[in-house]
Amino acid sequence: MTPGSASPASQPLALLLEHAACSVAAVRTGQSLTEVLDALPAPVRPGAQALAFHALRHMGWAESVRARLVPRRPPPAVDALLLCALSLLAGGGDEAPSYAPHTVVDQAVRCAKRMASAQAALVNAVLRRALREAEALAAPPPGDVPARWNHPAWWVDRLRADWPQHWEALLAASNRRAPMSLRVNARRGDAAWYLARLREAGLAARAVGSHAVVLDEPQPVTRLPGFAQGDVSVQDLSAQLAAPLLLQHPLAPGARVLDACAAPGGKTAHLLERAELELQALDVDAKRLQRVGDNLQRLGLQAQLAAADAARPHDWWDGRPFDAILLDAPCSASGIGRRHPDVRWLRRAADIPALARTQDGLLDALWPLLKPGGRMVYATCSVFAAEGRERVDAFSQRAADARVGPAPGHVLGVADNPATAGLLGPAPAPPDAVSPFHAASPASLFDGFFYAVFDKPPS
């Protein structure tokens, strides 16, 4: 569950199911779950999110079961309610609260009476039959890929082709809860300093690198010491690799840096926490760019913000070349499925080549803006080769003066990548009493990402 102020169990299950079902139904029409959840009343948002996440992580299986029990699909809202309830009956989640089966059935029927009273009897009959036939329904039908893996078949096929040794682990990782990672503001302190503050607040955590901390359990940001004062930010470990990777290339104080596609601003802020820069942050979405400004204000940092399309420099560039460029390009988000379980159901196979064309266009448009002797870092939160290593190979063939430098490449989150530890720096020694969480594989703490470095030779 994303940090919030209310426990799911503090709200009636029927009410939470109603909001979760409406959220799942919205996703199935193509809406972003994040936007749908943001519009919910604050008291129900954490619980509805937990149920919606659980349903989306089990939706392939739940759709298969519903189809076996009710071949004719019910109205969208009722269908979504059935999927949410069936996923709860299946269990197997580490984020949704656990309810007794009879409670799920009772509350789902109550919800149906509120949403579509004529369908309440159907909901009751389907869920009771699901309980009676639970053992027979548990195993997906042979050949039903979405039911087996809870991902679209095209997604599974792509991962199997790209990562023949890791595709199953990648699919499983997408259905687990994401850790909550923090970035300690380097202008204020380091990981050891902040771990001590967390211990004083009664919160357990581990350091991963010199300025990164991972909490044992997600928390509302209001519980994080110094969050409002800018001492710390919430940012995945993989996203924290961007700034040190760009800054490995020496930059003089006041160097001119571009953060293209900057929203919501985590990487923008990280760069400014670590170096004195003249930084320009772009994003094509003015509303999302406001989040960059809000983050910088909380952290006491400044950058030049512009709502513009990075692929159209003639609309915004003043002609002065940049010493360094960070391009965190639009992508499938296939590497962050555990944080955004709706993405797998929103994407289509045809989106990947279209996104690759967008990524190529951004690389081609921004490369001429880089000074000789400068560095560009290309990043995507994707594990698909078409948005990672294939884009590097293609750009290297188009740009004769681009030198590919050492970089992590694909960070999968299921296999160790030594380059990530090197970028995050040495972590302080753990305390004598170590929780089981500290023994978790370091790889599992990272989201799926891709990083490449292109250096431009000096004149």
C-alpha positions as CSV (number, residue, x, y, z in Angstrom):
1,M,0.0,0.0,0.0
2,T,1.3,3.4,-0.8
3,P,1.9,5.4,2.4
4,G,-1.3,7.0,3.7
5,S,-3.0,8.1,6.8
6,A,-5.7,5.5,7.1
7,S,-5.6,1.7,7.5
8,P,-7.7,-0.3,5.0
9,A,-9.3,-2.1,7.9
10,S,-10.6,1.2,9.3
11,Q,-13.2,1.5,6.5
12,P,-16.1,-0.8,5.8
13,L,-15.1,-3.4,3.2
14,A,-18.2,-2.8,1.1
15,L,-17.3,0.8,0.7
16,L,-13.7,0.0,-0.2
17,L,-14.8,-2.6,-2.7
18,E,-17.0,0.0,-4.3
19,H,-14.2,2.4,-4.8
20,A,-11.7,-0.3,-5.8
21,A,-14.2,-1.7,-8.3
22,C,-14.8,1.7,-9.9
23,S,-11.0,2.2,-10.1
24,V,-10.4,-1.2,-11.7
25,A,-13.3,-0.5,-14.2
26,A,-11.6,2.8,-15.0
27,V,-8.3,1.1,-15.8
28,R,-10.1,-1.3,-18.1
29,T,-11.3,1.7,-20.1
30,G,-7.7,3.0,-20.4
31,Q,-7.5,5.4,-17.5
32,S,-4.4,5.7,-15.2
33,L,-4.9,4.1,-11.8
34,T,-2.8,6.9,-10.2
35,E,-5.2,9.6,-11.6
36,V,-8.3,7.7,-10.5
37,L,-7.0,7.1,-7.0
38,D,-5.9,10.7,-6.6
39,A,-9.6,11.7,-7.2
40,L,-10.9,9.5,-4.3
41,P,-11.8,10.9,-0.9
42,A,-8.7,10.8,1.3
43,P,-10.3,8.5,4.0
44,V,-10.9,5.7,1.6
45,R,-7.9,6.1,-0.7
46,P,-5.4,3.8,1.1
47,G,-7.8,1.0,1.4
48,A,-9.2,1.3,-2.1
49,Q,-5.7,1.4,-3.5
50,A,-4.7,-1.8,-1.6
51,L,-7.7,-3.6,-3.0
52,A,-7.3,-2.3,-6.5
53,F,-3.6,-3.2,-6.5
54,H,-4.4,-6.7,-5.3
55,A,-7.1,-7.1,-8.0
56,L,-4.8,-5.9,-10.8
57,R,-2.0,-8.2,-9.7
58,H,-4.4,-11.1,-10.0
59,M,-6.6,-9.9,-12.8
60,G,-5.5,-12.5,-15.4
61,W,-6.5,-15.3,-13.1
62,A,-9.6,-13.6,-11.8
63,E,-10.8,-12.9,-15.3
64,S,-10.3,-16.5,-16.2
65,V,-12.3,-17.6,-13.2
66,R,-15.1,-15.2,-13.8
67,A,-15.3,-16.3,-17.4
68,R,-15.6,-19.9,-16.3
69,L,-18.4,-19.1,-13.8
70,V,-20.2,-16.4,-15.9
71,P,-19.4,-16.8,-19.6
72,R,-21.4,-13.7,-20.5
73,R,-19.6,-10.7,-19.1
74,P,-21.6,-8.7,-16.6
75,P,-21.9,-4.8,-16.8
76,P,-18.4,-3.2,-16.4
77,A,-18.8,-2.0,-12.8
78,V,-20.2,-5.4,-11.6
79,D,-17.5,-7.3,-13.5
80,A,-14.8,-5.2,-11.8
81,L,-16.4,-5.9,-8.4
82,L,-16.3,-9.6,-9.1
83,L,-12.7,-9.4,-10.1
84,C,-11.9,-7.5,-6.8
85,A,-13.8,-10.0,-4.7
86,L,-12.4,-13.1,-6.5
87,S,-8.9,-11.8,-6.0
88,L,-9.5,-11.4,-2.3
89,L,-10.9,-14.9,-2.1
90,A,-7.7,-16.2,-3.8
91,G,-5.5,-14.5,-1.2
92,G,-1.8,-14.6,-1.9
93,G,-1.1,-10.9,-1.6
94,D,1.2,-9.0,0.8
95,E,-0.6,-5.7,0.4
96,A,-4.3,-6.3,0.6
97,P,-5.8,-7.0,4.1
98,S,-6.9,-10.5,4.8
99,Y,-10.7,-11.1,5.2
100,A,-12.6,-14.3,5.9
101,P,-14.3,-15.7,2.8
102,H,-17.8,-15.2,4.2
103,T,-17.0,-11.6,4.9
104,V,-15.8,-11.0,1.3
105,V,-19.0,-12.5,-0.1
106,D,-21.3,-10.6,2.3
107,Q,-19.6,-7.3,1.8
108,A,-19.4,-7.7,-2.0
109,V,-23.1,-8.4,-2.1
110,R,-23.7,-5.3,0.0
111,C,-21.6,-3.3,-2.4
112,A,-23.5,-4.7,-5.4
113,K,-26.8,-3.6,-3.9
114,R,-25.3,-0.1,-3.7
115,M,-23.8,-0.1,-7.2
116,A,-26.3,-2.2,-9.2
117,S,-29.0,-3.7,-7.1
118,A,-30.3,-5.9,-9.9
119,Q,-27.0,-7.7,-10.1
120,A,-26.6,-8.4,-6.4
121,A,-28.0,-11.9,-6.7
122,L,-25.6,-12.7,-9.5
123,V,-22.6,-11.5,-7.4
124,N,-23.8,-13.6,-4.5
125,A,-24.2,-16.7,-6.7
126,V,-20.9,-16.4,-8.4
127,L,-18.9,-15.8,-5.3
128,R,-20.5,-18.7,-3.4
129,R,-19.9,-21.0,-6.3
130,A,-16.3,-19.8,-6.4
131,L,-15.9,-20.9,-2.8
132,R,-17.5,-24.3,-3.4
133,E,-15.3,-25.0,-6.4
134,A,-12.2,-23.2,-5.1
135,E,-9.9,-26.2,-5.6
136,A,-10.9,-26.8,-9.2
137,L,-10.8,-23.1,-10.1
138,A,-7.3,-22.5,-8.5
139,A,-5.3,-23.8,-11.4
140,P,-5.5,-21.8,-14.7
141,P,-6.7,-23.6,-17.8
142,P,-3.8,-25.0,-19.9
143,G,-2.5,-22.4,-22.3
144,D,-4.1,-19.5,-20.6
145,V,-1.1,-17.3,-20.3
146,P,-2.7,-14.2,-18.7
147,A,-4.3,-16.5,-16.1
148,R,-1.0,-18.2,-15.3
149,W,1.2,-15.1,-15.1
150,N,-1.3,-12.2,-14.5
151,H,0.2,-10.3,-17.4
152,P,-0.9,-10.0,-21.0
153,A,0.4,-12.8,-23.3
154,W,2.4,-10.3,-25.5
155,W,4.2,-9.0,-22.4
156,V,5.1,-12.5,-21.3
157,D,6.3,-13.3,-24.8
158,R,8.5,-10.2,-24.9
159,L,10.1,-10.9,-21.5
160,R,10.7,-14.5,-22.4
161,A,12.5,-13.4,-25.6
162,D,14.5,-10.6,-24.0
163,W,15.4,-12.4,-20.7
164,P,15.3,-16.2,-21.2
165,Q,17.0,-16.8,-17.8
166,H,15.0,-14.2,-15.8
167,W,11.6,-13.8,-17.4
168,E,9.7,-15.8,-14.7
169,A,11.4,-14.0,-11.9
170,L,10.6,-10.6,-13.6
171,L,6.9,-11.6,-13.8
172,A,6.8,-12.7,-10.2
173,A,8.6,-9.5,-9.0
174,S,5.9,-7.4,-10.6
175,N,3.3,-9.0,-8.3
176,R,5.1,-8.2,-5.1
177,R,5.0,-5.1,-3.0
178,A,7.6,-2.5,-3.7
179,P,9.9,-1.4,-0.9
180,M,9.8,2.3,0.1
181,S,13.2,3.8,-0.6
182,L,14.4,7.2,0.5
183,R,17.1,9.6,-0.8
184,V,18.9,11.6,2.0
185,N,19.5,15.2,1.0
186,A,23.3,15.3,0.6
187,R,23.3,19.0,1.6
188,R,21.9,17.9,5.0
189,G,23.5,14.6,5.9
190,D,24.1,11.0,4.9
191,A,22.5,7.6,5.3
192,A,24.1,7.0,8.7
193,W,22.8,10.4,10.0
194,Y,19.3,9.7,8.8
195,L,19.2,6.1,10.0
196,A,19.9,7.4,13.5
197,R,16.9,9.8,13.1
198,L,14.7,7.0,12.0
199,R,15.7,4.8,15.0
200,E,14.8,7.7,17.3
201,A,11.4,7.8,15.6
202,G,10.9,4.1,16.1
203,L,11.3,3.2,12.4
204,A,13.5,0.4,11.1
205,A,15.5,0.7,7.9
206,R,18.7,-0.2,6.2
207,A,21.2,1.8,4.2
208,V,21.9,1.0,0.6
209,G,24.8,3.2,-0.3
210,S,26.0,6.4,1.3
211,H,22.8,8.4,0.9
212,A,20.0,5.8,0.2
213,V,17.8,4.2,2.8
214,V,15.1,1.5,2.5
215,L,12.4,1.3,5.1
216,D,11.4,-2.1,6.6
217,E,7.8,-1.1,6.1
218,P,6.3,1.7,4.0
219,Q,5.3,4.8,6.1
220,P,3.3,8.0,5.5
221,V,5.7,10.8,4.6
222,T,4.4,12.6,7.7
223,R,6.2,10.1,9.8
224,L,9.5,10.6,8.2
225,P,11.8,12.9,10.3
226,G,12.6,16.1,8.4
227,F,10.6,15.3,5.3
228,A,8.7,18.6,5.3
229,Q,12.0,20.4,5.9
230,G,13.6,18.8,2.8
231,D,16.0,16.4,4.7
232,V,14.8,13.4,2.7
233,S,12.8,12.4,-0.4
234,V,11.0,9.3,-1.5
235,Q,12.8,7.8,-4.5
236,D,13.4,4.3,-5.8
237,L,17.0,3.1,-5.7
238,S,17.1,2.6,-9.4
239,A,16.1,6.2,-10.0
240,Q,18.8,7.3,-7.6
241,L,21.4,6.0,-10.0
242,A,20.8,8.8,-12.5
243,A,22.5,11.7,-10.8
244,P,25.7,10.0,-9.8
245,L,26.0,8.5,-13.2
246,L,25.8,11.9,-14.9
247,L,28.1,13.5,-12.3
248,Q,30.8,10.9,-12.7
249,H,31.7,13.0,-15.6
250,P,33.4,16.0,-13.9
251,L,31.4,19.2,-14.0
252,A,32.6,22.6,-12.9
253,P,30.5,24.6,-10.5
254,G,27.8,26.4,-12.4
255,A,27.8,23.9,-15.3
256,R,24.9,24.0,-17.5
257,V,22.7,20.9,-17.3
258,L,19.5,19.8,-19.0
259,D,17.0,17.5,-17.3
260,A,14.7,16.5,-20.2
261,C,11.3,14.9,-19.3
262,A,11.9,15.9,-15.7
263,A,8.6,15.4,-13.9
264,P,8.0,14.7,-11.1
265,G,11.4,16.1,-10.3
266,G,13.2,13.5,-8.2
267,K,16.3,13.3,-10.5
268,T,16.3,17.1,-10.9
269,A,16.5,17.6,-7.2
270,H,19.1,14.8,-6.7
271,L,21.4,16.6,-9.2
272,L,21.0,19.9,-7.4
273,E,21.6,18.3,-4.0
274,R,24.9,16.9,-5.2
275,A,26.3,19.7,-7.3
276,E,26.1,23.5,-7.9
277,L,24.5,23.6,-11.4
278,E,22.7,25.9,-13.7
279,L,19.9,23.4,-14.4
280,Q,17.1,23.6,-16.8
281,A,14.2,21.1,-16.2
282,L,11.7,20.4,-19.1
283,D,8.5,18.5,-19.2
284,V,5.9,18.5,-21.9
285,D,3.1,18.4,-19.3
286,A,2.7,21.7,-17.5
287,K,0.6,20.1,-14.7
288,R,3.3,17.5,-14.0
289,L,6.0,20.2,-14.2
290,Q,4.3,21.9,-11.2
291,R,5.2,18.9,-9.2
292,V,8.9,19.5,-10.0
293,G,8.5,23.1,-8.7
294,D,6.8,21.8,-5.5
295,N,9.6,19.3,-4.9
296,L,12.3,21.9,-5.4
297,Q,10.6,24.3,-3.1
298,R,10.3,21.8,-0.3
299,L,14.1,21.0,-0.7
300,G,15.1,24.7,-1.0
301,L,16.5,24.2,-4.5
302,Q,16.2,26.2,-7.7
303,A,16.1,25.4,-11.4
304,Q,14.8,26.9,-14.6
305,L,11.5,25.2,-15.4
306,A,9.9,25.1,-18.8
307,A,6.8,23.3,-20.1
308,A,8.0,22.2,-23.5
309,D,8.6,19.2,-25.7
310,A,12.3,18.2,-25.4
311,A,12.1,16.7,-28.9
312,R,11.5,20.3,-30.4
313,P,14.5,22.3,-29.2
314,H,13.6,25.2,-31.5
315,D,10.6,25.9,-29.3
316,W,12.7,26.4,-26.1
317,W,16.4,26.2,-26.5
318,D,18.4,29.5,-26.3
319,G,21.3,28.3,-28.4
320,R,23.7,27.8,-25.5
321,P,25.0,24.2,-25.4
322,F,24.8,22.0,-22.3
323,D,27.7,20.5,-20.4
324,A,25.5,17.5,-19.5
325,I,22.1,16.1,-20.4
326,L,19.8,13.7,-18.6
327,L,17.2,12.1,-20.8
328,D,14.8,10.0,-18.7
329,A,12.7,9.1,-21.7
330,P,9.0,8.2,-21.9
331,C,8.7,4.4,-21.9
332,S,6.4,1.4,-21.2
333,A,7.2,1.6,-17.5
334,S,7.6,-2.2,-17.7
335,G,10.2,-2.1,-14.9
336,I,8.0,-0.5,-12.3
337,G,5.0,-2.9,-12.5
338,R,5.0,-3.6,-8.8
339,R,4.4,0.1,-8.1
340,H,2.0,0.5,-11.0
341,P,0.1,-2.8,-11.6
342,D,-2.3,-1.1,-14.0
343,V,0.5,-0.5,-16.6
344,R,0.6,-4.1,-17.8
345,W,-3.2,-3.9,-18.6
346,L,-3.0,-0.4,-20.1
347,R,-0.1,-1.1,-22.5
348,R,-0.5,-2.7,-25.9
349,A,2.1,-4.6,-28.0
350,A,2.0,-1.8,-30.6
351,D,3.0,0.8,-27.9
352,I,6.6,-0.5,-27.7
353,P,7.8,0.3,-31.3
354,A,5.9,3.6,-31.0
355,L,7.8,4.4,-27.8
356,A,11.1,3.3,-29.3
357,R,10.5,5.9,-32.1
358,T,9.9,8.6,-29.5
359,Q,13.0,7.6,-27.6
360,D,15.0,7.7,-30.9
361,G,13.6,11.1,-31.7
362,L,14.6,12.5,-28.3
363,L,18.1,11.2,-28.5
364,D,18.5,12.7,-32.0
365,A,17.1,16.0,-31.0
366,L,19.1,16.5,-27.8
367,W,22.5,15.2,-28.9
368,P,23.4,18.3,-30.9
369,L,22.7,20.4,-27.8
370,L,25.5,18.8,-25.9
371,K,28.9,20.5,-25.8
372,P,32.0,18.7,-27.1
373,G,33.4,16.9,-24.0
374,G,29.9,16.6,-22.5
375,R,27.9,13.6,-21.3
376,M,24.4,12.4,-22.0
377,V,22.7,9.8,-19.7
378,Y,19.8,8.0,-21.3
379,A,17.4,6.3,-18.9
380,T,14.1,4.4,-19.0
381,C,12.1,2.6,-16.3
382,S,11.8,-0.4,-18.6
383,V,13.1,-3.9,-18.8
384,F,12.3,-4.4,-22.4
385,A,15.4,-4.6,-24.7
386,A,13.6,-2.5,-27.3
387,E,13.7,0.5,-24.9
388,G,17.2,-0.2,-23.6
389,R,20.1,-1.9,-25.3
390,E,18.5,-1.9,-28.7
391,R,18.1,1.9,-28.5
392,V,21.8,2.3,-27.6
393,D,22.8,0.1,-30.6
394,A,20.6,2.1,-33.0
395,F,21.8,5.5,-31.7
396,S,25.4,4.5,-31.8
397,Q,25.0,3.7,-35.5
398,R,23.3,7.1,-36.2
399,A,25.6,9.3,-34.1
400,A,29.2,8.8,-35.3
401,D,30.6,11.1,-32.5
402,A,28.8,9.3,-29.6
403,R,31.0,7.2,-27.4
404,V,29.2,4.6,-25.3
405,G,30.6,4.8,-21.7
406,P,30.4,2.4,-18.8
407,A,26.9,2.2,-17.4
408,P,24.6,-0.2,-15.5
409,G,22.7,-1.1,-18.6
410,H,19.6,-3.1,-17.7
411,V,18.8,-3.1,-14.0
412,L,16.3,-6.0,-13.6
413,G,15.6,-6.1,-9.9
414,V,15.9,-9.9,-9.9
415,A,19.7,-10.3,-10.6
416,D,22.6,-8.5,-9.0
417,N,24.2,-5.7,-10.9
418,P,27.5,-4.6,-9.4
419,A,27.4,-1.3,-11.2
420,T,24.5,-0.1,-9.1
421,A,26.3,-0.5,-5.8
422,G,29.3,1.4,-7.1
423,L,27.1,4.3,-8.0
424,L,25.3,4.5,-4.7
425,G,28.6,4.4,-2.8
426,P,29.5,2.5,0.4
427,A,26.8,2.0,3.0
428,P,27.4,2.4,6.8
429,A,27.8,-0.8,8.7
430,P,24.5,-2.3,9.8
431,P,23.6,-2.4,13.6
432,D,24.3,-5.6,15.5
433,A,20.6,-6.5,15.5
434,V,19.7,-7.2,11.9
435,S,16.1,-7.8,10.9
436,P,15.2,-10.5,8.3
437,F,14.6,-7.6,5.9
438,H,18.3,-6.8,5.9
439,A,19.1,-10.2,4.6
440,A,16.9,-9.7,1.4
441,S,18.7,-9.8,-1.9
442,P,20.0,-6.3,-2.8
443,A,18.7,-6.8,-6.3
444,S,15.1,-7.1,-5.1
445,L,15.3,-3.5,-3.7
446,F,15.7,-2.0,-7.2
447,D,13.0,-1.4,-9.7
448,G,13.6,-2.4,-13.3
449,F,15.5,0.3,-15.2
450,F,17.9,0.9,-18.0
451,Y,20.9,3.3,-18.1
452,A,23.3,4.2,-20.9
453,V,26.0,6.8,-21.1
454,F,27.0,8.7,-24.3
455,D,30.1,10.9,-24.1
456,K,30.9,13.4,-26.8
457,P,34.6,13.7,-27.6
458,P,36.3,17.1,-27.0
459,S,36.8,19.3,-30.1
